[in-house]
Amino acid sequence: MVEIAHLLDELTCATCGTPNALWLYPVRGVAECRECGEKASVLPESLDGFDSIDGSGSLDGLDSDSYGGGR
Ligand SMILES: [Zn+2]
């Protein structure tokens, strides 16, 4: 099974100081340094924010007349 990993450009490992050596593993929620093997937990706060995106009220402002295209 191939694990998805993203190279974290422009980030420098705080442990060994190597730039562009940090890889993000979204599946595991960790970032790992290729050079020294240091791992850091990555807990995207955006995942917790999904509950607050629920509000459909913001769509009430859309008036279909203003699009007016079809007729
Ligand atoms: Zn490192």
N, CA, C, O and the ligand as a Tripos MOL2 file, in Angstrom:
@<TRIPOS>MOLECULE
protein
  285   283    72     0     0
PROTEIN
NO_CHARGES

@<TRIPOS>ATOM
      1 N           0.8440   -1.1960    0.0000 N.3       1 MET1
      2 CA          0.0000    0.0000    0.0000 C.3       1 MET1
      3 C           0.8750    1.2410    0.0000 C.2       1 MET1
      4 O           1.7530    1.4130    0.8460 O.2       1 MET1
      5 N           0.6160    2.0750   -0.9470 N.am      2 VAL2
      6 CA          1.4000    3.3020   -1.0530 C.3       2 VAL2
      7 C           0.8110    4.3690   -0.1380 C.2       2 VAL2
      8 O          -0.3800    4.6790   -0.1870 O.2       2 VAL2
      9 N           1.6660    4.9050    0.6750 N.am      3 GLU3
     10 CA          1.2080    5.9250    1.5950 C.3       3 GLU3
     11 C           1.3820    7.3060    0.9930 C.2       3 GLU3
     12 O           2.4330    7.6370    0.4440 O.2       3 GLU3
     13 N           0.3460    8.0920    1.1040 N.am      4 ILE4
     14 CA          0.3980    9.4460    0.5650 C.3       4 ILE4
     15 C           1.2280   10.3350    1.4860 C.2       4 ILE4
     16 O           1.0240   10.3620    2.7000 O.2       4 ILE4
     17 N           2.1520   11.0480    0.8920 N.am      5 ALA5
     18 CA          2.9690   11.9730    1.6750 C.3       5 ALA5
     19 C           3.1600   13.2500    0.8880 C.2       5 ALA5
     20 O           3.2710   13.2320   -0.3370 O.2       5 ALA5
     21 N           3.1950   14.3420    1.5950 N.am      6 HIS6
     22 CA          3.4030   15.6320    0.9610 C.3       6 HIS6
     23 C           4.6850   16.2650    1.4970 C.2       6 HIS6
     24 O           4.8980   16.3420    2.7070 O.2       6 HIS6
     25 N           5.5180   16.7070    0.5880 N.am      7 LEU7
     26 CA          6.7120   17.4270    1.0140 C.3       7 LEU7
     27 C           6.3160   18.8190    1.4730 C.2       7 LEU7
     28 O           5.6450   19.5680    0.7630 O.2       7 LEU7
     29 N           6.7490   19.1380    2.6680 N.am      8 LEU8
     30 CA          6.4290   20.4560    3.2000 C.3       8 LEU8
     31 C           7.5360   21.4240    2.7920 C.2       8 LEU8
     32 O           8.5580   21.5540    3.4660 O.2       8 LEU8
     33 N           7.3030   22.0910    1.6780 N.am      9 ASP9
     34 CA          8.2950   23.0300    1.1770 C.3       9 ASP9
     35 C           8.4800   24.1950    2.1370 C.2       9 ASP9
     36 O           7.5660   24.6070    2.8510 O.2       9 ASP9
     37 N           9.6940   24.7010    2.1200 N.am     10 GLU10
     38 CA         10.0030   25.9390    2.8400 C.3      10 GLU10
     39 C           9.8580   25.7940    4.3410 C.2      10 GLU10
     40 O           9.7890   26.7850    5.0680 O.2      10 GLU10
     41 N           9.8130   24.5400    4.8050 N.am     11 LEU11
     42 CA          9.8150   24.3390    6.2410 C.3      11 LEU11
     43 C          11.1480   23.7260    6.6520 C.2      11 LEU11
     44 O          11.7080   22.8810    5.9540 O.2      11 LEU11
     45 N          11.6300   24.1670    7.7810 N.am     12 THR12
     46 CA         12.9070   23.6670    8.2780 C.3      12 THR12
     47 C          12.6760   22.8480    9.5300 C.2      12 THR12
     48 O          11.9330   23.2530   10.4240 O.2      12 THR12
     49 N          13.3190   21.6900    9.5880 N.am     13 CYS13
     50 CA         13.1810   20.8390   10.7530 C.3      13 CYS13
     51 C          13.7610   21.5310   11.9770 C.2      13 CYS13
     52 O          14.8970   22.0060   11.9630 O.2      13 CYS13
     53 N          12.9690   21.5770   13.0200 N.am     14 ALA14
     54 CA         13.4130   22.2630   14.2280 C.3      14 ALA14
     55 C          14.4640   21.4570   14.9750 C.2      14 ALA14
     56 O          15.1730   21.9910   15.8280 O.2      14 ALA14
     57 N          14.5620   20.1780   14.6560 N.am     15 THR15
     58 CA         15.4870   19.3180   15.3950 C.3      15 THR15
     59 C          16.8750   19.3030   14.7810 C.2      15 THR15
     60 O          17.8750   19.4710   15.4780 O.2      15 THR15
     61 N          16.9280   19.0960   13.4400 N.am     16 CYS16
     62 CA         18.2320   18.9730   12.7950 C.3      16 CYS16
     63 C          18.5360   20.1710   11.9010 C.2      16 CYS16
     64 O          19.6550   20.3080   11.4070 O.2      16 CYS16
     65 N          17.5570   21.0290   11.6940 N.am     17 GLY17
     66 CA         17.7990   22.2550   10.9500 C.3      17 GLY17
     67 C          17.8750   22.0690    9.4490 C.2      17 GLY17
     68 O          18.3390   22.9640    8.7430 O.2      17 GLY17
     69 N          17.4280   20.9240    8.9430 N.am     18 THR18
     70 CA         17.4720   20.6770    7.5070 C.3      18 THR18
     71 C          16.2330   21.2510    6.8290 C.2      18 THR18
     72 O          15.1120   20.9050    7.2000 O.2      18 THR18
     73 N          16.4190   22.1150    5.8520 N.am     19 PRO19
     74 CA         15.2760   22.6780    5.1340 C.3      19 PRO19
     75 C          14.6980   21.6930    4.1270 C.2      19 PRO19
     76 O          15.4090   20.8400    3.5950 O.2      19 PRO19
     77 N          13.4270   21.8210    3.8790 N.am     20 ASN20
     78 CA         12.7440   20.9900    2.8680 C.3      20 ASN20
     79 C          12.9160   19.4860    3.1180 C.2      20 ASN20
     80 O          13.0140   18.7090    2.1690 O.2      20 ASN20
     81 N          12.9530   19.0880    4.3540 N.am     21 ALA21
     82 CA         13.1220   17.6670    4.6570 C.3      21 ALA21
     83 C          11.9110   17.1190    5.4020 C.2      21 ALA21
     84 O          11.8960   15.9570    5.8070 O.2      21 ALA21
     85 N          10.9150   17.9480    5.5750 N.am     22 LEU22
     86 CA          9.7470   17.5240    6.3380 C.3      22 LEU22
     87 C           8.6640   17.0160    5.4030 C.2      22 LEU22
     88 O           8.2700   17.6890    4.4510 O.2      22 LEU22
     89 N           8.1970   15.8200    5.6970 N.am     23 TRP23
     90 CA          7.1250   15.2250    4.9040 C.3      23 TRP23
     91 C           5.8810   15.0700    5.7680 C.2      23 TRP23
     92 O           5.9410   14.6410    6.9200 O.2      23 TRP23
     93 N           4.7600   15.4330    5.1710 N.am     24 LEU24
     94 CA          3.4990   15.3250    5.8970 C.3      24 LEU24
     95 C           2.7650   14.0490    5.4760 C.2      24 LEU24
     96 O           2.5720   13.7920    4.2880 O.2      24 LEU24
     97 N           2.3690   13.2720    6.4560 N.am     25 TYR25
     98 CA          1.5770   12.0700    6.2040 C.3      25 TYR25
     99 C           0.1670   12.3060    6.7150 C.2      25 TYR25
    100 O          -0.1170   12.0990    7.8950 O.2      25 TYR25
    101 N          -0.7180   12.7420    5.8230 N.am     26 PRO26
    102 CA         -2.0780   13.1200    6.2460 C.3      26 PRO26
    103 C          -2.8360   11.9560    6.8670 C.2      26 PRO26
    104 O          -3.6450   12.1500    7.7740 O.2      26 PRO26
    105 N          -2.5750   10.7450    6.3770 N.am     27 VAL27
    106 CA         -3.3050    9.5810    6.8630 C.3      27 VAL27
    107 C          -3.0190    9.3480    8.3430 C.2      27 VAL27
    108 O          -3.9150    9.0550    9.1350 O.2      27 VAL27
    109 N          -1.7410    9.4890    8.6880 N.am     28 ARG28
    110 CA         -1.3520    9.2690   10.0750 C.3      28 ARG28
    111 C          -1.4280   10.5330   10.9040 C.2      28 ARG28
    112 O          -1.3770   10.4830   12.1330 O.2      28 ARG28
    113 N          -1.5490   11.6650   10.2330 N.am     29 GLY29
    114 CA         -1.5940   12.9270   10.9620 C.3      29 GLY29
    115 C          -0.2710   13.2920   11.5860 C.2      29 GLY29
    116 O          -0.2270   13.8820   12.6660 O.2      29 GLY29
    117 N           0.8160   12.9420   10.9060 N.am     30 VAL30
    118 CA          2.1280   13.2770   11.4440 C.3      30 VAL30
    119 C           2.9920   13.8760   10.3440 C.2      30 VAL30
    120 O           2.7810   13.6310    9.1560 O.2      30 VAL30
    121 N           3.9510   14.6510   10.7620 N.am     31 ALA31
    122 CA          4.9780   15.1350    9.8580 C.3      31 ALA31
    123 C           6.3010   14.5090   10.2920 C.2      31 ALA31
    124 O           6.6250   14.4630   11.4790 O.2      31 ALA31
    125 N           7.0590   14.0290    9.3040 N.am     32 GLU32
    126 CA          8.2980   13.3420    9.6400 C.3      32 GLU32
    127 C           9.4630   13.9530    8.8910 C.2      32 GLU32
    128 O           9.3630   14.2730    7.7070 O.2      32 GLU32
    129 N          10.5570   14.1090    9.5940 N.am     33 CYS33
    130 CA         11.7630   14.6530    8.9750 C.3      33 CYS33
    131 C          12.5260   13.5270    8.3110 C.2      33 CYS33
    132 O          12.8110   12.5020    8.9310 O.2      33 CYS33
    133 N          12.8530   13.7230    7.0510 N.am     34 ARG34
    134 CA         13.5670   12.7070    6.2990 C.3      34 ARG34
    135 C          15.0100   12.5550    6.7970 C.2      34 ARG34
    136 O          15.6050   11.4820    6.6930 O.2      34 ARG34
    137 N          15.5410   13.6110    7.3220 N.am     35 GLU35
    138 CA         16.9470   13.5950    7.7050 C.3      35 GLU35
    139 C          17.1860   12.9340    9.0510 C.2      35 GLU35
    140 O          18.0310   12.0480    9.1780 O.2      35 GLU35
    141 N          16.4400   13.3700   10.0490 N.am     36 CYS36
    142 CA         16.7230   12.8740   11.3940 C.3      36 CYS36
    143 C          15.6140   11.9680   11.9120 C.2      36 CYS36
    144 O          15.7430   11.3740   12.9830 O.2      36 CYS36
    145 N          14.5300   11.8600   11.1570 N.am     37 GLY37
    146 CA         13.4660   10.9500   11.5620 C.3      37 GLY37
    147 C          12.5590   11.4980   12.6370 C.2      37 GLY37
    148 O          11.7240   10.7740   13.1800 O.2      37 GLY37
    149 N          12.7150   12.7630   12.9460 N.am     38 GLU38
    150 CA         11.8730   13.3810   13.9670 C.3      38 GLU38
    151 C          10.4180   13.4200   13.4990 C.2      38 GLU38
    152 O          10.1370   13.7810   12.3560 O.2      38 GLU38
    153 N           9.5190   13.0550   14.3670 N.am     39 LYS39
    154 CA          8.0960   13.0670   14.0260 C.3      39 LYS39
    155 C           7.3660   14.0840   14.8770 C.2      39 LYS39
    156 O           7.6830   14.3030   16.0460 O.2      39 LYS39
    157 N           6.3760   14.6960   14.2460 N.am     40 ALA40
    158 CA          5.5610   15.6600   14.9700 C.3      40 ALA40
    159 C           4.0990   15.4140   14.6280 C.2      40 ALA40
    160 O           3.7480   15.1990   13.4670 O.2      40 ALA40
    161 N           3.2790   15.4460   15.6190 N.am     41 SER41
    162 CA          1.8520   15.2530   15.3760 C.3      41 SER41
    163 C           1.2630   16.4730   14.6910 C.2      41 SER41
    164 O           1.5370   17.6130   15.0680 O.2      41 SER41
    165 N           0.4530   16.2130   13.6830 N.am     42 VAL42
    166 CA         -0.2160   17.2980   12.9800 C.3      42 VAL42
    167 C          -1.7110   17.1170   13.1520 C.2      42 VAL42
    168 O          -2.3020   16.1910   12.5950 O.2      42 VAL42
    169 N          -2.3060   17.9810   13.9060 N.am     43 LEU43
    170 CA         -3.7440   17.8990   14.1200 C.3      43 LEU43
    171 C          -4.3970   19.1310   13.5140 C.2      43 LEU43
    172 O          -4.4830   20.1820   14.1500 O.2      43 LEU43
    173 N          -4.8500   18.9870   12.2870 N.am     44 PRO44
    174 CA         -5.4380   20.1340   11.5830 C.3      44 PRO44
    175 C          -6.6530   20.6760   12.3250 C.2      44 PRO44
    176 O          -7.6410   19.9710   12.5300 O.2      44 PRO44
    177 N          -6.5630   21.9190   12.7160 N.am     45 GLU45
    178 CA         -7.6910   22.5160   13.4220 C.3      45 GLU45
    179 C          -8.8990   22.6610   12.5130 C.2      45 GLU45
    180 O         -10.0340   22.7920   12.9730 O.2      45 GLU45
    181 N          -8.6330   22.6340   11.2140 N.am     46 SER46
    182 CA         -9.7330   22.7990   10.2700 C.3      46 SER46
    183 C         -10.7240   21.6460   10.3550 C.2      46 SER46
    184 O         -11.9010   21.7980   10.0280 O.2      46 SER46
    185 N         -10.2340   20.4940   10.7970 N.am     47 LEU47
    186 CA        -11.1470   19.3560   10.9220 C.3      47 LEU47
    187 C         -12.1970   19.6260   11.9910 C.2      47 LEU47
    188 O         -13.3540   19.2310   11.8510 O.2      47 LEU47
    189 N         -11.7860   20.3000   13.0540 N.am     48 ASP48
    190 CA        -12.7360   20.6350   14.1030 C.3      48 ASP48
    191 C         -13.6920   21.7280   13.6470 C.2      48 ASP48
    192 O         -14.7950   21.8640   14.1770 O.2      48 ASP48
    193 N         -13.2640   22.4970   12.6700 N.am     49 GLY49
    194 CA        -14.0620   23.6350   12.2270 C.3      49 GLY49
    195 C         -15.2290   23.2490   11.3420 C.2      49 GLY49
    196 O         -16.1070   24.0670   11.0680 O.2      49 GLY49
    197 N         -15.2400   21.9990   10.8930 N.am     50 PHE50
    198 CA        -16.2960   21.5940    9.9690 C.3      50 PHE50
    199 C         -17.6760   21.7350   10.5770 C.2      50 PHE50
    200 O         -18.6530   21.9670    9.8640 O.2      50 PHE50
    201 N         -17.7620   21.5980   11.8700 N.am     51 ASP51
    202 CA        -19.0650   21.7340   12.5180 C.3      51 ASP51
    203 C         -19.6310   23.1260   12.3480 C.2      51 ASP51
    204 O         -20.8460   23.3100   12.2630 O.2      51 ASP51
    205 N         -18.7480   24.1020   12.3000 N.am     52 SER52
    206 CA        -19.2180   25.4750   12.2590 C.3      52 SER52
    207 C         -19.5260   25.9350   10.8400 C.2      52 SER52
    208 O         -20.0980   27.0090   10.6480 O.2      52 SER52
    209 N         -19.1550   25.1370    9.8480 N.am     53 ILE53
    210 CA        -19.4270   25.5150    8.4580 C.3      53 ILE53
    211 C         -20.8680   25.1730    8.0850 C.2      53 ILE53
    212 O         -21.3290   25.4690    6.9820 O.2      53 ILE53
    213 N         -21.5510   24.5580    9.0040 N.am     54 ASP54
    214 CA        -22.8930   24.0470    8.7670 C.3      54 ASP54
    215 C         -23.8700   25.0970    8.2510 C.2      54 ASP54
    216 O         -24.7170   24.8050    7.4060 O.2      54 ASP54
    217 N         -23.7500   26.3070    8.7570 N.am     55 GLY55
    218 CA        -24.7800   27.3230    8.5490 C.3      55 GLY55
    219 C         -25.1860   27.5450    7.1050 C.2      55 GLY55
    220 O         -24.3910   28.0500    6.3130 O.2      55 GLY55
    221 N         -26.3990   27.1810    6.7500 N.am     56 SER56
    222 CA        -26.8940   27.4020    5.4060 C.3      56 SER56
    223 C         -27.5000   28.7950    5.2840 C.2      56 SER56
    224 O         -27.9020   29.2060    4.1950 O.2      56 SER56
    225 N         -27.5660   29.5130    6.3820 N.am     57 GLY57
    226 CA        -28.2050   30.8300    6.3930 C.3      57 GLY57
    227 C         -27.5470   31.8160    5.4520 C.2      57 GLY57
    228 O         -28.1900   32.7490    4.9720 O.2      57 GLY57
    229 N         -26.2520   31.6100    5.1830 N.am     58 SER58
    230 CA        -25.5510   32.5650    4.3430 C.3      58 SER58
    231 C         -26.0460   32.5020    2.9080 C.2      58 SER58
    232 O         -25.8340   33.4400    2.1400 O.2      58 SER58
    233 N         -26.6930   31.4270    2.5420 N.am     59 LEU59
    234 CA        -27.1850   31.2920    1.1770 C.3      59 LEU59
    235 C         -28.5140   32.0250    0.9690 C.2      59 LEU59
    236 O         -28.9560   32.2210   -0.1630 O.2      59 LEU59
    237 N         -29.1410   32.4240    2.0730 N.am     60 ASP60
    238 CA        -30.4320   33.0930    1.9570 C.3      60 ASP60
    239 C         -30.3240   34.4140    1.2100 C.2      60 ASP60
    240 O         -31.2980   34.8900    0.6270 O.2      60 ASP60
    241 N         -29.1480   34.9910    1.2320 N.am     61 GLY61
    242 CA        -28.9620   36.2740    0.5800 C.3      61 GLY61
    243 C         -28.9460   36.1730   -0.9330 C.2      61 GLY61
    244 O         -29.0750   37.1860   -1.6210 O.2      61 GLY61
    245 N         -28.7920   34.9800   -1.4580 N.am     62 LEU62
    246 CA        -28.7500   34.8290   -2.9050 C.3      62 LEU62
    247 C         -30.1460   34.9690   -3.5030 C.2      62 LEU62
    248 O         -31.0390   34.1770   -3.2040 O.2      62 LEU62
    249 N         -30.3220   35.9490   -4.3230 N.am     63 ASP63
    250 CA        -31.6110   36.1680   -4.9890 C.3      63 ASP63
    251 C         -31.5200   35.6470   -6.4150 C.2      63 ASP63
    252 O         -30.6990   36.1180   -7.2030 O.2      63 ASP63
    253 N         -32.3610   34.6790   -6.7440 N.am     64 SER64
    254 CA        -32.2630   34.0650   -8.0630 C.3      64 SER64
    255 C         -32.5540   35.0730   -9.1680 C.2      64 SER64
    256 O         -32.0950   34.8990  -10.2970 O.2      64 SER64
    257 N         -33.3030   36.1130   -8.8620 N.am     65 ASP65
    258 CA        -33.6030   37.1210   -9.8730 C.3      65 ASP65
    259 C         -32.3640   37.8550  -10.3360 C.2      65 ASP65
    260 O         -32.2760   38.3120  -11.4760 O.2      65 ASP65
    261 N         -31.4050   37.9580   -9.4230 N.am     66 SER66
    262 CA        -30.2030   38.7050   -9.7820 C.3      66 SER66
    263 C         -29.3710   37.9560  -10.7980 C.2      66 SER66
    264 O         -28.5620   38.5690  -11.4940 O.2      66 SER66
    265 N         -29.5400   36.6640  -10.9040 N.am     67 TYR67
    266 CA        -28.8280   35.9250  -11.9370 C.3      67 TYR67
    267 C         -29.4830   36.1370  -13.2850 C.2      67 TYR67
    268 O         -28.8150   36.3900  -14.2880 O.2      67 TYR67
    269 N         -30.8070   36.0290  -13.2910 N.am     68 GLY68
    270 CA        -31.6140   36.4170  -14.4090 C.3      68 GLY68
    271 C         -31.2630   35.8510  -15.7660 C.2      68 GLY68
    272 O         -31.7720   36.3610  -16.7640 O.2      68 GLY68
    273 N         -30.4360   34.8420  -15.8720 N.am     69 GLY69
    274 CA        -29.9350   34.4490  -17.1720 C.3      69 GLY69
    275 C         -30.9310   33.7440  -18.0690 C.2      69 GLY69
    276 O         -31.0150   34.0750  -19.2520 O.2      69 GLY69
    277 N         -31.6880   32.7870  -17.5590 N.am     70 GLY70
    278 CA        -32.3930   31.8420  -18.3990 C.3      70 GLY70
    279 C         -33.5210   32.3760  -19.2330 C.2      70 GLY70
    280 O         -33.7810   31.8540  -20.3170 O.2      70 GLY70
    281 N         -34.2000   33.3980  -18.7670 N.am     71 ARG71
    282 CA        -35.4460   33.7430  -19.4190 C.3      71 ARG71
    283 C         -35.2810   34.7450  -20.5450 C.2      71 ARG71
    284 O         -36.2640   35.1240  -21.1820 O.2      71 ARG71
    285 ZN         15.1910   16.7340   11.2510 Zn       72 ZN72
@<TRIPOS>BOND
     1     1     2 1
     2     2     3 1
     3     3     4 2
     4     3     5 am
     5     5     6 1
     6     6     7 1
     7     7     8 2
     8     7     9 am
     9     9    10 1
    10    10    11 1
    11    11    12 2
    12    11    13 am
    13    13    14 1
    14    14    15 1
    15    15    16 2
    16    15    17 am
    17    17    18 1
    18    18    19 1
    19    19    20 2
    20    19    21 am
    21    21    22 1
    22    22    23 1
    23    23    24 2
    24    23    25 am
    25    25    26 1
    26    26    27 1
    27    27    28 2
    28    27    29 am
    29    29    30 1
    30    30    31 1
    31    31    32 2
    32    31    33 am
    33    33    34 1
    34    34    35 1
    35    35    36 2
    36    35    37 am
    37    37    38 1
    38    38    39 1
    39    39    40 2
    40    39    41 am
    41    41    42 1
    42    42    43 1
    43    43    44 2
    44    43    45 am
    45    45    46 1
    46    46    47 1
    47    47    48 2
    48    47    49 am
    49    49    50 1
    50    50    51 1
    51    51    52 2
    52    51    53 am
    53    53    54 1
    54    54    55 1
    55    55    56 2
    56    55    57 am
    57    57    58 1
    58    58    59 1
    59    59    60 2
    60    59    61 am
    61    61    62 1
    62    62    63 1
    63    63    64 2
    64    63    65 am
    65    65    66 1
    66    66    67 1
    67    67    68 2
    68    67    69 am
    69    69    70 1
    70    70    71 1
    71    71    72 2
    72    71    73 am
    73    73    74 1
    74    74    75 1
    75    75    76 2
    76    75    77 am
    77    77    78 1
    78    78    79 1
    79    79    80 2
    80    79    81 am
    81    81    82 1
    82    82    83 1
    83    83    84 2
    84    83    85 am
    85    85    86 1
    86    86    87 1
    87    87    88 2
    88    87    89 am
    89    89    90 1
    90    90    91 1
    91    91    92 2
    92    91    93 am
    93    93    94 1
    94    94    95 1
    95    95    96 2
    96    95    97 am
    97    97    98 1
    98    98    99 1
    99    99   100 2
   100    99   101 am
   101   101   102 1
   102   102   103 1
   103   103   104 2
   104   103   105 am
   105   105   106 1
   106   106   107 1
   107   107   108 2
   108   107   109 am
   109   109   110 1
   110   110   111 1
   111   111   112 2
   112   111   113 am
   113   113   114 1
   114   114   115 1
   115   115   116 2
   116   115   117 am
   117   117   118 1
   118   118   119 1
   119   119   120 2
   120   119   121 am
   121   121   122 1
   122   122   123 1
   123   123   124 2
   124   123   125 am
   125   125   126 1
   126   126   127 1
   127   127   128 2
   128   127   129 am
   129   129   130 1
   130   130   131 1
   131   131   132 2
   132   131   133 am
   133   133   134 1
   134   134   135 1
   135   135   136 2
   136   135   137 am
   137   137   138 1
   138   138   139 1
   139   139   140 2
   140   139   141 am
   141   141   142 1
   142   142   143 1
   143   143   144 2
   144   143   145 am
   145   145   146 1
   146   146   147 1
   147   147   148 2
   148   147   149 am
   149   149   150 1
   150   150   151 1
   151   151   152 2
   152   151   153 am
   153   153   154 1
   154   154   155 1
   155   155   156 2
   156   155   157 am
   157   157   158 1
   158   158   159 1
   159   159   160 2
   160   159   161 am
   161   161   162 1
   162   162   163 1
   163   163   164 2
   164   163   165 am
   165   165   166 1
   166   166   167 1
   167   167   168 2
   168   167   169 am
   169   169   170 1
   170   170   171 1
   171   171   172 2
   172   171   173 am
   173   173   174 1
   174   174   175 1
   175   175   176 2
   176   175   177 am
   177   177   178 1
   178   178   179 1
   179   179   180 2
   180   179   181 am
   181   181   182 1
   182   182   183 1
   183   183   184 2
   184   183   185 am
   185   185   186 1
   186   186   187 1
   187   187   188 2
   188   187   189 am
   189   189   190 1
   190   190   191 1
   191   191   192 2
   192   191   193 am
   193   193   194 1
   194   194   195 1
   195   195   196 2
   196   195   197 am
   197   197   198 1
   198   198   199 1
   199   199   200 2
   200   199   201 am
   201   201   202 1
   202   202   203 1
   203   203   204 2
   204   203   205 am
   205   205   206 1
   206   206   207 1
   207   207   208 2
   208   207   209 am
   209   209   210 1
   210   210   211 1
   211   211   212 2
   212   211   213 am
   213   213   214 1
   214   214   215 1
   215   215   216 2
   216   215   217 am
   217   217   218 1
   218   218   219 1
   219   219   220 2
   220   219   221 am
   221   221   222 1
   222   222   223 1
   223   223   224 2
   224   223   225 am
   225   225   226 1
   226   226   227 1
   227   227   228 2
   228   227   229 am
   229   229   230 1
   230   230   231 1
   231   231   232 2
   232   231   233 am
   233   233   234 1
   234   234   235 1
   235   235   236 2
   236   235   237 am
   237   237   238 1
   238   238   239 1
   239   239   240 2
   240   239   241 am
   241   241   242 1
   242   242   243 1
   243   243   244 2
   244   243   245 am
   245   245   246 1
   246   246   247 1
   247   247   248 2
   248   247   249 am
   249   249   250 1
   250   250   251 1
   251   251   252 2
   252   251   253 am
   253   253   254 1
   254   254   255 1
   255   255   256 2
   256   255   257 am
   257   257   258 1
   258   258   259 1
   259   259   260 2
   260   259   261 am
   261   261   262 1
   262   262   263 1
   263   263   264 2
   264   263   265 am
   265   265   266 1
   266   266   267 1
   267   267   268 2
   268   267   269 am
   269   269   270 1
   270   270   271 1
   271   271   272 2
   272   271   273 am
   273   273   274 1
   274   274   275 1
   275   275   276 2
   276   275   277 am
   277   277   278 1
   278   278   279 1
   279   279   280 2
   280   279   281 am
   281   281   282 1
   282   282   283 1
   283   283   284 2
@<TRIPOS>SUBSTRUCTURE
     1 MET1         2 RESIDUE 1 A MET
     2 VAL2         6 RESIDUE 1 A VAL
     3 GLU3        10 RESIDUE 1 A GLU
     4 ILE4        14 RESIDUE 1 A ILE
     5 ALA5        18 RESIDUE 1 A ALA
     6 HIS6        22 RESIDUE 1 A HIS
     7 LEU7        26 RESIDUE 1 A LEU
     8 LEU8        30 RESIDUE 1 A LEU
     9 ASP9        34 RESIDUE 1 A ASP
    10 GLU10       38 RESIDUE 1 A GLU
    11 LEU11       42 RESIDUE 1 A LEU
    12 THR12       46 RESIDUE 1 A THR
    13 CYS13       50 RESIDUE 1 A CYS
    14 ALA14       54 RESIDUE 1 A ALA
    15 THR15       58 RESIDUE 1 A THR
    16 CYS16       62 RESIDUE 1 A CYS
    17 GLY17       66 RESIDUE 1 A GLY
    18 THR18       70 RESIDUE 1 A THR
    19 PRO19       74 RESIDUE 1 A PRO
    20 ASN20       78 RESIDUE 1 A ASN
    21 ALA21       82 RESIDUE 1 A ALA
    22 LEU22       86 RESIDUE 1 A LEU
    23 TRP23       90 RESIDUE 1 A TRP
    24 LEU24       94 RESIDUE 1 A LEU
    25 TYR25       98 RESIDUE 1 A TYR
    26 PRO26      102 RESIDUE 1 A PRO
    27 VAL27      106 RESIDUE 1 A VAL
    28 ARG28      110 RESIDUE 1 A ARG
    29 GLY29      114 RESIDUE 1 A GLY
    30 VAL30      118 RESIDUE 1 A VAL
    31 ALA31      122 RESIDUE 1 A ALA
    32 GLU32      126 RESIDUE 1 A GLU
    33 CYS33      130 RESIDUE 1 A CYS
    34 ARG34      134 RESIDUE 1 A ARG
    35 GLU35      138 RESIDUE 1 A GLU
    36 CYS36      142 RESIDUE 1 A CYS
    37 GLY37      146 RESIDUE 1 A GLY
    38 GLU38      150 RESIDUE 1 A GLU
    39 LYS39      154 RESIDUE 1 A LYS
    40 ALA40      158 RESIDUE 1 A ALA
    41 SER41      162 RESIDUE 1 A SER
    42 VAL42      166 RESIDUE 1 A VAL
    43 LEU43      170 RESIDUE 1 A LEU
    44 PRO44      174 RESIDUE 1 A PRO
    45 GLU45      178 RESIDUE 1 A GLU
    46 SER46      182 RESIDUE 1 A SER
    47 LEU47      186 RESIDUE 1 A LEU
    48 ASP48      190 RESIDUE 1 A ASP
    49 GLY49      194 RESIDUE 1 A GLY
    50 PHE50      198 RESIDUE 1 A PHE
    51 ASP51      202 RESIDUE 1 A ASP
    52 SER52      206 RESIDUE 1 A SER
    53 ILE53      210 RESIDUE 1 A ILE
    54 ASP54      214 RESIDUE 1 A ASP
    55 GLY55      218 RESIDUE 1 A GLY
    56 SER56      222 RESIDUE 1 A SER
    57 GLY57      226 RESIDUE 1 A GLY
    58 SER58      230 RESIDUE 1 A SER
    59 LEU59      234 RESIDUE 1 A LEU
    60 ASP60      238 RESIDUE 1 A ASP
    61 GLY61      242 RESIDUE 1 A GLY
    62 LEU62      246 RESIDUE 1 A LEU
    63 ASP63      250 RESIDUE 1 A ASP
    64 SER64      254 RESIDUE 1 A SER
    65 ASP65      258 RESIDUE 1 A ASP
    66 SER66      262 RESIDUE 1 A SER
    67 TYR67      266 RESIDUE 1 A TYR
    68 GLY68      270 RESIDUE 1 A GLY
    69 GLY69      274 RESIDUE 1 A GLY
    70 GLY70      278 RESIDUE 1 A GLY
    71 ARG71      282 RESIDUE 1 A ARG
    72 ZN72       285 GROUP 0 **** ****
